[in-house]
Amino acid sequence: MSIRLFLLLVGVILCSPALTASEAQGLMHANTDLSDQDSLQRGAGTFVNYCLSCHAAAYMRFNRLGKDLGISDDVLKNNLMFGTQKTGSTMTIAMTREDAKQYFGGAIPPDLSVIARSRGVDWLYTYFMTFYRDPSRPLGVNNLTFKDVGMPHVLWELQGWQQPVYEEEKHADGRITKKILHLERETGGLQTPEEYAGTVRDLVNFMDYLGEPIKLKRQQIGFWVIFYLLFILLPVVYLLKKEYWKDIH
Ligand code: HEC
């Protein structure tokens, strides 16, 4: 392959707008930023206060979290940890799987350590934006992103409640079914919609960190590796090739 063709191919691959999975599924954009340490700290606070009672994050240790997010041991102990846990312990919970099965009718709250890697940040963001009131469900809540979810809307105090706006669909055989068009604000919460969106963004940002604590560093190193390959090694190798072949051509 000629060098021009190769460079052209590299250019095409780098420039083509990749259709991400989230665009294909109509998810909202989380717009998270792992380099925003304040956001990660706020997200850690929300996570510990609202999630760590049912969900564990057993692959993370409190002191690692403190070190990565710039939180001192004192603040860690007083604000993010409960009871007698040591800073070197992992983020586990007291509830057993058997208890959880009973409490939530069979649905078990999964460990959230790597949830951002399996679901993606946009999915998580959209999930927390699309809880709505549904009296037909055991907990009185449902979710547009996770149909018939077994988890309560734990952030309802902050967001308030949403209710669905339906559209009737007539089928060819005369049947009429209802389809949810969008969600509408029913009651307000402690936060304005913008503040709530910020809270969820921080929470999802934190879960992204949790899923791969080294991600930010990895991406920075990756940039320099590609930079080195393309702009330093490639020209040298190209010149070397010219030198080797100059007597033959
Ligand atoms: C009262 C207990 C409880 C609390 C508190 C709670 N959850 Fe859950 N969560 C559950 C249960 C139960 C499920 C399983 C739902 C199912 O499978 O239908 C679940 C499921 C989930 C899922 C979907 C997992 C999947 O299958 O992909 C995510 C994501 C999640 N929770 C995140 C959170 C976050 C983030 C918080 C804190 C803001 C939180 N949860 C707080 C009980 C809880």
py3Dmol code that shows the C-alpha trace and the ligand (Angstrom):
import py3Dmol

protein = """\
ATOM      1  CA  MET A   1       0.000   0.000   0.000  1.00  0.00           C
ATOM      2  CA  SER A   2       1.429   3.379  -0.933  1.00  0.00           C
ATOM      3  CA  ILE A   3       2.083   5.848   1.859  1.00  0.00           C
ATOM      4  CA  ARG A   4      -0.439   8.320   0.401  1.00  0.00           C
ATOM      5  CA  LEU A   5      -3.207   5.772   0.390  1.00  0.00           C
ATOM      6  CA  PHE A   6      -2.333   4.855   3.953  1.00  0.00           C
ATOM      7  CA  LEU A   7      -2.429   8.470   5.131  1.00  0.00           C
ATOM      8  CA  LEU A   8      -5.707   8.998   3.288  1.00  0.00           C
ATOM      9  CA  LEU A   9      -7.209   5.997   5.069  1.00  0.00           C
ATOM     10  CA  VAL A  10      -6.015   7.256   8.472  1.00  0.00           C
ATOM     11  CA  GLY A  11      -7.560  10.657   7.683  1.00  0.00           C
ATOM     12  CA  VAL A  12     -10.891   9.153   6.679  1.00  0.00           C
ATOM     13  CA  ILE A  13     -11.053   7.033   9.835  1.00  0.00           C
ATOM     14  CA  LEU A  14     -10.185   9.974  12.099  1.00  0.00           C
ATOM     15  CA  CYS A  15     -12.634  12.389  10.457  1.00  0.00           C
ATOM     16  CA  SER A  16     -15.689  10.199   9.921  1.00  0.00           C
ATOM     17  CA  PRO A  17     -18.402  11.088  12.437  1.00  0.00           C
ATOM     18  CA  ALA A  18     -18.942   7.820  14.261  1.00  0.00           C
ATOM     19  CA  LEU A  19     -22.577   7.023  14.920  1.00  0.00           C
ATOM     20  CA  THR A  20     -22.522   6.220  18.608  1.00  0.00           C
ATOM     21  CA  ALA A  21     -24.838   3.698  20.165  1.00  0.00           C
ATOM     22  CA  SER A  22     -26.517   6.431  22.198  1.00  0.00           C
ATOM     23  CA  GLU A  23     -27.498   8.411  19.118  1.00  0.00           C
ATOM     24  CA  ALA A  24     -28.990   5.296  17.634  1.00  0.00           C
ATOM     25  CA  GLN A  25     -31.143   4.692  20.735  1.00  0.00           C
ATOM     26  CA  GLY A  26     -32.263   8.281  21.231  1.00  0.00           C
ATOM     27  CA  LEU A  27     -30.549   8.738  24.609  1.00  0.00           C
ATOM     28  CA  MET A  28     -29.800  12.122  26.175  1.00  0.00           C
ATOM     29  CA  HIS A  29     -26.194  13.253  26.324  1.00  0.00           C
ATOM     30  CA  ALA A  30     -24.545  13.102  29.737  1.00  0.00           C
ATOM     31  CA  ASN A  31     -21.745  15.516  28.760  1.00  0.00           C
ATOM     32  CA  THR A  32     -19.596  14.276  31.612  1.00  0.00           C
ATOM     33  CA  ASP A  33     -16.031  15.419  32.144  1.00  0.00           C
ATOM     34  CA  LEU A  34     -13.625  13.229  34.116  1.00  0.00           C
ATOM     35  CA  SER A  35     -11.143  16.064  34.507  1.00  0.00           C
ATOM     36  CA  ASP A  36     -13.716  18.076  36.515  1.00  0.00           C
ATOM     37  CA  GLN A  37     -12.743  17.102  40.054  1.00  0.00           C
ATOM     38  CA  ASP A  38     -15.429  19.228  41.738  1.00  0.00           C
ATOM     39  CA  SER A  39     -18.077  17.414  39.727  1.00  0.00           C
ATOM     40  CA  LEU A  40     -16.588  14.028  40.713  1.00  0.00           C
ATOM     41  CA  GLN A  41     -16.575  15.018  44.397  1.00  0.00           C
ATOM     42  CA  ARG A  42     -20.222  16.117  44.263  1.00  0.00           C
ATOM     43  CA  GLY A  43     -21.078  12.885  42.420  1.00  0.00           C
ATOM     44  CA  ALA A  44     -19.321  10.836  45.116  1.00  0.00           C
ATOM     45  CA  GLY A  45     -21.424  12.598  47.763  1.00  0.00           C
ATOM     46  CA  THR A  46     -24.682  11.820  45.950  1.00  0.00           C
ATOM     47  CA  PHE A  47     -23.595   8.223  45.349  1.00  0.00           C
ATOM     48  CA  VAL A  48     -22.719   7.555  48.977  1.00  0.00           C
ATOM     49  CA  ASN A  49     -25.856   9.213  50.331  1.00  0.00           C
ATOM     50  CA  TYR A  50     -28.426   7.892  47.862  1.00  0.00           C
ATOM     51  CA  CYS A  51     -27.097   4.642  46.409  1.00  0.00           C
ATOM     52  CA  LEU A  52     -24.665   2.957  48.786  1.00  0.00           C
ATOM     53  CA  SER A  53     -27.480   1.638  50.991  1.00  0.00           C
ATOM     54  CA  CYS A  54     -28.718  -0.811  48.340  1.00  0.00           C
ATOM     55  CA  HIS A  55     -25.883  -0.968  45.803  1.00  0.00           C
ATOM     56  CA  ALA A  56     -22.273  -1.773  46.621  1.00  0.00           C
ATOM     57  CA  ALA A  57     -19.245  -0.719  44.601  1.00  0.00           C
ATOM     58  CA  ALA A  58     -17.064  -3.462  45.941  1.00  0.00           C
ATOM     59  CA  TYR A  59     -14.191  -2.936  43.522  1.00  0.00           C
ATOM     60  CA  MET A  60     -13.392   0.508  44.921  1.00  0.00           C
ATOM     61  CA  ARG A  61     -11.655   1.355  48.182  1.00  0.00           C
ATOM     62  CA  PHE A  62     -12.530   4.522  50.069  1.00  0.00           C
ATOM     63  CA  ASN A  63      -8.913   5.656  50.370  1.00  0.00           C
ATOM     64  CA  ARG A  64      -8.252   5.210  46.650  1.00  0.00           C
ATOM     65  CA  LEU A  65     -11.302   7.325  45.958  1.00  0.00           C
ATOM     66  CA  GLY A  66     -10.043   9.963  48.358  1.00  0.00           C
ATOM     67  CA  LYS A  67      -6.625  10.036  46.732  1.00  0.00           C
ATOM     68  CA  ASP A  68      -7.950  10.209  43.165  1.00  0.00           C
ATOM     69  CA  LEU A  69     -10.586  12.859  43.869  1.00  0.00           C
ATOM     70  CA  GLY A  70      -8.474  14.988  46.208  1.00  0.00           C
ATOM     71  CA  ILE A  71     -10.559  14.308  49.334  1.00  0.00           C
ATOM     72  CA  SER A  72      -8.722  14.299  52.688  1.00  0.00           C
ATOM     73  CA  ASP A  73      -9.040  11.339  55.080  1.00  0.00           C
ATOM     74  CA  ASP A  74     -10.989  13.468  57.586  1.00  0.00           C
ATOM     75  CA  VAL A  75     -13.555  14.622  55.055  1.00  0.00           C
ATOM     76  CA  LEU A  76     -13.746  11.072  53.753  1.00  0.00           C
ATOM     77  CA  LYS A  77     -14.452   9.664  57.237  1.00  0.00           C
ATOM     78  CA  ASN A  78     -16.919  12.344  58.272  1.00  0.00           C
ATOM     79  CA  ASN A  79     -18.860  12.817  55.062  1.00  0.00           C
ATOM     80  CA  LEU A  80     -18.554   9.793  52.844  1.00  0.00           C
ATOM     81  CA  MET A  81     -18.233   6.870  55.243  1.00  0.00           C
ATOM     82  CA  PHE A  82     -20.567   5.468  57.836  1.00  0.00           C
ATOM     83  CA  GLY A  83     -20.006   3.584  61.063  1.00  0.00           C
ATOM     84  CA  THR A  84     -16.866   1.720  61.788  1.00  0.00           C
ATOM     85  CA  GLN A  85     -15.486   1.220  58.294  1.00  0.00           C
ATOM     86  CA  LYS A  86     -11.760   1.799  57.819  1.00  0.00           C
ATOM     87  CA  THR A  87     -10.549   4.052  55.005  1.00  0.00           C
ATOM     88  CA  GLY A  88      -8.842   1.037  53.427  1.00  0.00           C
ATOM     89  CA  SER A  89     -12.102  -0.937  53.117  1.00  0.00           C
ATOM     90  CA  THR A  90     -14.041  -1.442  49.914  1.00  0.00           C
ATOM     91  CA  MET A  91     -17.425   0.185  49.269  1.00  0.00           C
ATOM     92  CA  THR A  92     -19.594  -2.719  50.375  1.00  0.00           C
ATOM     93  CA  ILE A  93     -23.065  -2.737  51.947  1.00  0.00           C
ATOM     94  CA  ALA A  94     -24.682  -4.563  54.824  1.00  0.00           C
ATOM     95  CA  MET A  95     -27.667  -5.861  52.858  1.00  0.00           C
ATOM     96  CA  THR A  96     -27.323  -9.467  51.673  1.00  0.00           C
ATOM     97  CA  ARG A  97     -28.620 -10.788  48.353  1.00  0.00           C
ATOM     98  CA  GLU A  98     -31.304 -12.797  50.181  1.00  0.00           C
ATOM     99  CA  ASP A  99     -32.559  -9.700  52.011  1.00  0.00           C
ATOM    100  CA  ALA A 100     -32.564  -7.730  48.766  1.00  0.00           C
ATOM    101  CA  LYS A 101     -34.568 -10.432  46.997  1.00  0.00           C
ATOM    102  CA  GLN A 102     -37.244 -10.164  49.670  1.00  0.00           C
ATOM    103  CA  TYR A 103     -37.294  -6.370  49.795  1.00  0.00           C
ATOM    104  CA  PHE A 104     -37.515  -5.768  46.058  1.00  0.00           C
ATOM    105  CA  GLY A 105     -39.663  -8.693  44.941  1.00  0.00           C
ATOM    106  CA  GLY A 106     -36.838 -10.634  43.346  1.00  0.00           C
ATOM    107  CA  ALA A 107     -34.920  -7.758  41.751  1.00  0.00           C
ATOM    108  CA  ILE A 108     -31.410  -7.540  43.209  1.00  0.00           C
ATOM    109  CA  PRO A 109     -29.581  -4.195  43.191  1.00  0.00           C
ATOM    110  CA  PRO A 110     -26.404  -4.996  41.221  1.00  0.00           C
ATOM    111  CA  ASP A 111     -22.915  -3.876  42.226  1.00  0.00           C
ATOM    112  CA  LEU A 112     -22.350  -0.537  40.500  1.00  0.00           C
ATOM    113  CA  SER A 113     -18.534  -0.646  40.238  1.00  0.00           C
ATOM    114  CA  VAL A 114     -18.487  -1.087  36.479  1.00  0.00           C
ATOM    115  CA  ILE A 115     -22.050  -0.138  35.541  1.00  0.00           C
ATOM    116  CA  ALA A 116     -20.850   2.850  33.481  1.00  0.00           C
ATOM    117  CA  ARG A 117     -18.884   0.457  31.300  1.00  0.00           C
ATOM    118  CA  SER A 118     -21.772  -1.900  30.642  1.00  0.00           C
ATOM    119  CA  ARG A 119     -24.554   0.688  30.279  1.00  0.00           C
ATOM    120  CA  GLY A 120     -22.649   3.785  29.136  1.00  0.00           C
ATOM    121  CA  VAL A 121     -22.893   7.268  30.653  1.00  0.00           C
ATOM    122  CA  ASP A 122     -25.662   8.439  28.335  1.00  0.00           C
ATOM    123  CA  TRP A 123     -27.860   5.505  29.292  1.00  0.00           C
ATOM    124  CA  LEU A 124     -27.305   6.184  33.017  1.00  0.00           C
ATOM    125  CA  TYR A 125     -28.038   9.891  32.586  1.00  0.00           C
ATOM    126  CA  THR A 126     -31.224   9.213  30.637  1.00  0.00           C
ATOM    127  CA  TYR A 127     -32.255   6.565  33.200  1.00  0.00           C
ATOM    128  CA  PHE A 128     -32.222   9.120  36.017  1.00  0.00           C
ATOM    129  CA  MET A 129     -34.113  11.660  33.907  1.00  0.00           C
ATOM    130  CA  THR A 130     -36.944   9.321  32.939  1.00  0.00           C
ATOM    131  CA  PHE A 131     -38.489   8.001  36.165  1.00  0.00           C
ATOM    132  CA  TYR A 132     -42.231   8.632  36.231  1.00  0.00           C
ATOM    133  CA  ARG A 133     -45.209   7.966  38.423  1.00  0.00           C
ATOM    134  CA  ASP A 134     -47.018   4.726  37.528  1.00  0.00           C
ATOM    135  CA  PRO A 135     -49.649   3.512  40.007  1.00  0.00           C
ATOM    136  CA  SER A 136     -49.861   0.140  38.250  1.00  0.00           C
ATOM    137  CA  ARG A 137     -46.340  -0.798  39.412  1.00  0.00           C
ATOM    138  CA  PRO A 138     -45.609  -2.221  42.904  1.00  0.00           C
ATOM    139  CA  LEU A 139     -43.484   0.787  43.909  1.00  0.00           C
ATOM    140  CA  GLY A 140     -45.670   3.312  42.081  1.00  0.00           C
ATOM    141  CA  VAL A 141     -42.815   4.178  39.728  1.00  0.00           C
ATOM    142  CA  ASN A 142     -41.725   3.212  36.265  1.00  0.00           C
ATOM    143  CA  ASN A 143     -38.953   4.275  33.949  1.00  0.00           C
ATOM    144  CA  LEU A 144     -38.880   5.033  30.219  1.00  0.00           C
ATOM    145  CA  THR A 145     -35.295   3.807  29.840  1.00  0.00           C
ATOM    146  CA  PHE A 146     -35.653   0.670  32.007  1.00  0.00           C
ATOM    147  CA  LYS A 147     -39.200  -0.579  31.547  1.00  0.00           C
ATOM    148  CA  ASP A 148     -40.854  -1.943  34.709  1.00  0.00           C
ATOM    149  CA  VAL A 149     -37.764  -1.291  36.791  1.00  0.00           C
ATOM    150  CA  GLY A 150     -37.673  -2.736  40.307  1.00  0.00           C
ATOM    151  CA  MET A 151     -35.848   0.274  41.793  1.00  0.00           C
ATOM    152  CA  PRO A 152     -37.619   3.194  43.474  1.00  0.00           C
ATOM    153  CA  HIS A 153     -36.992   6.725  42.209  1.00  0.00           C
ATOM    154  CA  VAL A 154     -34.468   7.437  44.971  1.00  0.00           C
ATOM    155  CA  LEU A 155     -33.835  11.020  43.824  1.00  0.00           C
ATOM    156  CA  TRP A 156     -37.539  11.994  43.814  1.00  0.00           C
ATOM    157  CA  GLU A 157     -37.052  14.498  46.604  1.00  0.00           C
ATOM    158  CA  LEU A 158     -34.591  16.402  44.434  1.00  0.00           C
ATOM    159  CA  GLN A 159     -36.388  16.080  41.107  1.00  0.00           C
ATOM    160  CA  GLY A 160     -40.046  15.943  42.124  1.00  0.00           C
ATOM    161  CA  TRP A 161     -42.380  13.743  40.094  1.00  0.00           C
ATOM    162  CA  GLN A 162     -43.002  13.397  36.387  1.00  0.00           C
ATOM    163  CA  GLN A 163     -46.069  11.920  34.738  1.00  0.00           C
ATOM    164  CA  PRO A 164     -46.457  10.581  31.233  1.00  0.00           C
ATOM    165  CA  VAL A 165     -48.348  12.289  28.428  1.00  0.00           C
ATOM    166  CA  TYR A 166     -50.016   9.623  26.299  1.00  0.00           C
ATOM    167  CA  GLU A 167     -50.909   9.423  22.646  1.00  0.00           C
ATOM    168  CA  GLU A 168     -53.571   7.015  21.413  1.00  0.00           C
ATOM    169  CA  GLU A 169     -52.593   4.743  18.569  1.00  0.00           C
ATOM    170  CA  LYS A 170     -55.298   3.206  16.351  1.00  0.00           C
ATOM    171  CA  HIS A 171     -54.322  -0.099  14.812  1.00  0.00           C
ATOM    172  CA  ALA A 172     -55.641  -1.563  11.534  1.00  0.00           C
ATOM    173  CA  ASP A 173     -57.785  -4.070  13.428  1.00  0.00           C
ATOM    174  CA  GLY A 174     -59.538  -1.316  15.374  1.00  0.00           C
ATOM    175  CA  ARG A 175     -57.593  -1.801  18.601  1.00  0.00           C
ATOM    176  CA  ILE A 176     -56.537   1.355  20.400  1.00  0.00           C
ATOM    177  CA  THR A 177     -53.352   1.349  22.487  1.00  0.00           C
ATOM    178  CA  LYS A 178     -51.722   4.096  24.490  1.00  0.00           C
ATOM    179  CA  LYS A 179     -48.149   5.147  23.844  1.00  0.00           C
ATOM    180  CA  ILE A 180     -46.094   7.515  26.011  1.00  0.00           C
ATOM    181  CA  LEU A 181     -45.217  10.646  24.060  1.00  0.00           C
ATOM    182  CA  HIS A 182     -43.080  12.362  26.660  1.00  0.00           C
ATOM    183  CA  LEU A 183     -42.879  13.066  30.391  1.00  0.00           C
ATOM    184  CA  GLU A 184     -44.282  16.162  32.017  1.00  0.00           C
ATOM    185  CA  ARG A 185     -43.413  17.749  35.340  1.00  0.00           C
ATOM    186  CA  GLU A 186     -46.128  17.012  37.898  1.00  0.00           C
ATOM    187  CA  THR A 187     -44.630  18.333  41.133  1.00  0.00           C
ATOM    188  CA  GLY A 188     -41.371  20.157  41.648  1.00  0.00           C
ATOM    189  CA  GLY A 189     -38.616  18.925  43.939  1.00  0.00           C
ATOM    190  CA  LEU A 190     -35.958  20.595  46.079  1.00  0.00           C
ATOM    191  CA  GLN A 191     -33.943  21.365  42.955  1.00  0.00           C
ATOM    192  CA  THR A 192     -34.860  23.195  39.763  1.00  0.00           C
ATOM    193  CA  PRO A 193     -34.791  21.029  36.593  1.00  0.00           C
ATOM    194  CA  GLU A 194     -31.394  22.552  35.706  1.00  0.00           C
ATOM    195  CA  GLU A 195     -29.963  21.825  39.160  1.00  0.00           C
ATOM    196  CA  TYR A 196     -31.296  18.275  39.025  1.00  0.00           C
ATOM    197  CA  ALA A 197     -29.716  17.726  35.595  1.00  0.00           C
ATOM    198  CA  GLY A 198     -26.425  18.927  37.122  1.00  0.00           C
ATOM    199  CA  THR A 199     -26.765  16.542  40.077  1.00  0.00           C
ATOM    200  CA  VAL A 200     -27.372  13.609  37.738  1.00  0.00           C
ATOM    201  CA  ARG A 201     -24.487  14.651  35.485  1.00  0.00           C
ATOM    202  CA  ASP A 202     -22.126  14.703  38.513  1.00  0.00           C
ATOM    203  CA  LEU A 203     -23.444  11.335  39.704  1.00  0.00           C
ATOM    204  CA  VAL A 204     -22.939   9.749  36.281  1.00  0.00           C
ATOM    205  CA  ASN A 205     -19.512  11.372  35.992  1.00  0.00           C
ATOM    206  CA  PHE A 206     -18.592   9.716  39.284  1.00  0.00           C
ATOM    207  CA  MET A 207     -19.869   6.327  38.079  1.00  0.00           C
ATOM    208  CA  ASP A 208     -17.767   6.732  34.928  1.00  0.00           C
ATOM    209  CA  TYR A 209     -14.723   7.305  37.139  1.00  0.00           C
ATOM    210  CA  LEU A 210     -15.713   4.303  39.292  1.00  0.00           C
ATOM    211  CA  GLY A 211     -15.867   2.037  36.242  1.00  0.00           C
ATOM    212  CA  GLU A 212     -12.340   2.873  35.188  1.00  0.00           C
ATOM    213  CA  PRO A 213     -10.399   5.064  37.633  1.00  0.00           C
ATOM    214  CA  ILE A 214      -7.425   5.230  35.269  1.00  0.00           C
ATOM    215  CA  LYS A 215      -9.493   6.374  32.242  1.00  0.00           C
ATOM    216  CA  LEU A 216      -8.438  10.006  32.213  1.00  0.00           C
ATOM    217  CA  LYS A 217      -4.757   9.112  32.432  1.00  0.00           C
ATOM    218  CA  ARG A 218      -5.161   6.376  29.827  1.00  0.00           C
ATOM    219  CA  GLN A 219      -6.700   8.807  27.355  1.00  0.00           C
ATOM    220  CA  GLN A 220      -3.933  11.354  27.943  1.00  0.00           C
ATOM    221  CA  ILE A 221      -1.245   8.723  27.437  1.00  0.00           C
ATOM    222  CA  GLY A 222      -3.106   7.435  24.370  1.00  0.00           C
ATOM    223  CA  PHE A 223      -2.998  10.880  22.794  1.00  0.00           C
ATOM    224  CA  TRP A 224       0.785  11.086  23.153  1.00  0.00           C
ATOM    225  CA  VAL A 225       1.275   7.535  21.902  1.00  0.00           C
ATOM    226  CA  ILE A 226      -0.691   8.271  18.705  1.00  0.00           C
ATOM    227  CA  PHE A 227       1.106  11.625  18.383  1.00  0.00           C
ATOM    228  CA  TYR A 228       4.460   9.852  18.641  1.00  0.00           C
ATOM    229  CA  LEU A 229       3.515   7.141  16.136  1.00  0.00           C
ATOM    230  CA  LEU A 230       2.149   9.554  13.530  1.00  0.00           C
ATOM    231  CA  PHE A 231       4.413  12.559  13.784  1.00  0.00           C
ATOM    232  CA  ILE A 232       7.741  11.200  15.052  1.00  0.00           C
ATOM    233  CA  LEU A 233       8.085   7.505  14.257  1.00  0.00           C
ATOM    234  CA  LEU A 234       6.253   7.536  10.915  1.00  0.00           C
ATOM    235  CA  PRO A 235       8.434  10.274   9.266  1.00  0.00           C
ATOM    236  CA  VAL A 236      11.613   8.560  10.475  1.00  0.00           C
ATOM    237  CA  VAL A 237      10.488   5.165   9.179  1.00  0.00           C
ATOM    238  CA  TYR A 238       9.419   6.750   5.910  1.00  0.00           C
ATOM    239  CA  LEU A 239      12.835   8.389   5.427  1.00  0.00           C
ATOM    240  CA  LEU A 240      14.525   5.137   6.330  1.00  0.00           C
ATOM    241  CA  LYS A 241      12.479   3.308   3.720  1.00  0.00           C
ATOM    242  CA  LYS A 242      13.480   5.878   1.077  1.00  0.00           C
ATOM    243  CA  GLU A 243      17.107   5.453   2.035  1.00  0.00           C
ATOM    244  CA  TYR A 244      16.957   1.650   1.779  1.00  0.00           C
ATOM    245  CA  TRP A 245      15.213   1.623  -1.588  1.00  0.00           C
ATOM    246  CA  LYS A 246      17.008   4.513  -3.255  1.00  0.00           C
ATOM    247  CA  ASP A 247      19.465   2.332  -5.205  1.00  0.00           C
ATOM    248  CA  ILE A 248      16.778  -0.024  -6.451  1.00  0.00           C
ATOM    249  CA  HIS A 249      14.220   2.483  -7.754  1.00  0.00           C
TER     250      HIS A 249
END
"""
ligand_1 = """\
43
HEC
C -33.833 1.175 47.824
C -32.770 0.492 47.167
C -32.065 1.182 46.016
C -31.410 2.385 46.055
C -31.260 3.334 47.236
C -30.849 2.577 44.747
N -31.155 1.509 43.940
Fe -30.527 1.244 42.030
N -31.553 -0.519 41.938
C -32.262 -1.090 42.981
C -32.851 -2.337 42.526
C -33.709 -3.285 43.364
C -32.457 -2.493 41.169
C -32.795 -3.654 40.234
C -33.932 -3.232 39.372
C -34.396 -4.306 38.411
O -33.610 -5.177 38.053
O -35.567 -4.229 38.030
C -31.652 -1.320 40.833
C -31.117 -1.087 39.581
C -30.265 -0.047 39.277
C -29.654 0.164 37.972
C -29.851 -0.669 36.747
C -28.852 -1.764 36.741
C -28.900 -2.585 35.475
O -29.533 -3.642 35.487
O -28.300 -2.161 34.516
C -28.857 1.270 38.092
C -27.992 1.891 37.005
C -28.991 1.769 39.437
N -29.849 0.940 40.122
C -28.339 2.869 39.924
C -28.586 3.420 41.175
C -27.973 4.654 41.633
C -26.948 5.463 40.865
C -28.512 4.910 42.847
C -28.276 6.131 43.699
C -28.653 7.396 43.134
C -29.412 3.818 43.183
N -29.444 2.935 42.126
C -30.102 3.691 44.387
C -32.394 -0.571 44.254
C -31.902 0.631 44.685
"""
view = py3Dmol.view(width=600, height=400)
view.addModel(protein, "pdb")
view.setStyle({"model": 0}, {"cartoon": {"style": "trace"}})
view.addModel(ligand_1, "xyz")
view.setStyle({"model": 1}, {"stick": {}})
view.zoomTo()
view.show()
